[in-house]
Amino acid sequence: MAILKIARMGHPILLARAAEVTDPTAPEIHRLVADMAETMEDAGGIGLAAPQVHVGLRLFVWRTGAGGVSALINPVLEPVGEETEAAFEGCLSIPGLRGAVRRPARIRFRGVDIAGKPVEGEAAGIVARVMQHEADHLDGLLYPMRMQDFTQFGFTEELARAAAAQRAEQEKAP
């Protein structure tokens, strides 16, 4: 396994639509998934799409609740219901910044795993958010492109300081 170089915002690969994976069982796909998992862990991320490591293929990895890593190849995501929620997102390709993004609260997903077997299910919460964020990378979208309110965009440390100051003010209030 190897730590791969992460493409940063401004690199053209992050703006291109990734190509379908023709053979999910190919040894190079298995190696890519393993390297992406190691790269994500090393960088402290919770998701990573192939274009972020300079590979224009439709696959991503994410941390599971059980502490493992899953991969989804040629994913298709669709919202379940009308409910949306806004939350702050970061991105390994946009280090040091975070922004509030509104996304569907629940999604249905399908694709294949590295054994070439069909995978499908539903996700909510952080898993749904991570899957949508990573799927956006496969279509050449970065989270700032989905933002509606740029007053909710900034450096991680500054946003944390502002949130802490706001909490302190609320605790002082009668």
N, C-alpha and C positions, 0 to 999 in steps of 0.2 A: 504494500500500500504506500501511497505517497500523498503529501500535502500539495494541493494544486494552487496555482495563482488565481486569486479572485479578481475578476474584471470589475472595475469601478465605473460609476456613472460617468458617461461621456464616451465610453468605448462603444463602437458601432454594434458589436454582437448583442448588447443589451437592448437594442432597439429593433432587432430583426425577429421575424417569426421563425421559431425553431422547426426543424424537419422531423417528420415521424421517424420513430425507431423501427427499422424494418425487421430486425431479428433480436428480440429482447433476450434471447438465450445465448447470444454471441459472447465469447470470452472477453472481448473488449468492453462490452456493456457491463458485465460482472465486475471487471476491474475498475471501470469508471464509477460505478455505484459505490464500491468499496472505498475508492479514493475520495469521492465526494463526501461520504460519511465521515471519513477521517478528517478531511478539510473542515467540514462543518463543526465537528467536535473541537478541533484545534482553535477555530476562530470564535468559539462560544456562541454559535448560531443555533437556531431551532429549525431551520429549513434551508435548503440550497437547491437551486435549479441548475441544470447543465450549462445553460448559457453564461451563468455567473462564473464558471470555470473554463470559459472560452470554448465550449463545445455546443454547437447549435443543434441539439437534439431535444426532443420532447420527453424529458424525464426530470423528476425531482425527488429529493429525499427529505425526510423530516424526522424529528425526535418523537417517539411514541411516549405515551404516559407511563409505560412500563420501563422506561429508561433505555429502550432499544432504538433502532433506526429502521424506518420503512422506506421503500421506494415505490413510486408509481410511474409507469411508463405509458406514454401516449394517453395522458389523462383527459377526461371530459368531465367538467364540473357544471352543475346547474343548481340554481337556488331552489330551496324548498320553502314555500310560503313567501309572504311579503315582508316579514320582519327583518329589519336591518339594525346594526349597532355600530357605533363609532368607537374606535380604540386606537391608541398610539401604536405605530409600527416603526420598526427599524429595519435595516437591510445591510447585509455584509458588503454589498456593492456601493452603499452610501454611508460609510463609517462616520460615527459620531453624531448623526442627525436622527431625529424621530419626528413623526407627524401623525395627526389624527386622520384616519381613513374610515369611511362608512362602507360596510360590506354586508351582504346577506348573513343573517345569524345562523342559518342552517343550510347545508348543501348536500346534494347527492353527487357521488363521484363514481367513476368507472375507469378502467384501464387494464393494464396487465402488470404482473410482477416479473422478477428476473428469471423465473422459470417459464415465462410465457403463458401463465395461467390467468384467466380473467379475474379481476378484483372489482368489487363494487360494494357500496355501502353509503351511509349517511354520516355526517360529521357536524358538530356544533362547537361553540366556544373557540378556544385557542387553536384547536386542530383545524376547524373550518377556516379560520382566518389565515393560518399558515399555508394551508393547501391553496387557498385563493391567491395569496401573495405570490407563492411559487409558480402557480399556473399563469399568472400575469407575466412573469418573466419569459415564459414560453411563447407569449404573444408580443414580446417587445415592449411591455409596459413596466414602468417603475412606479412605486407607490405614490410619489409626489404627483404623478399624472392623474391619480384618482382623488386627490385632495380637493376639498371644497372651501376650506377656511385656512388660509396660510398664516393666520395668527396662532394656529395650533401646530406650527412647524418650527423646529429649532434644534440647537445643539442639546444633546442628552443632558449634560451637566446643568445647563441653564434652565431647561424645563424642570429638572428635579429640584433645583433651588427655588424656582418660582412656586412649584407645588408645595414644597415644605413651608415657604413663607405664607402661603395661602392657608394651609392647615393651622399654622401657629396663630394667625389672625382669627380664624374660626374658633379656636379653643379659648381665646381671650374674650370673645363676644359673650354677653350675658345670656 
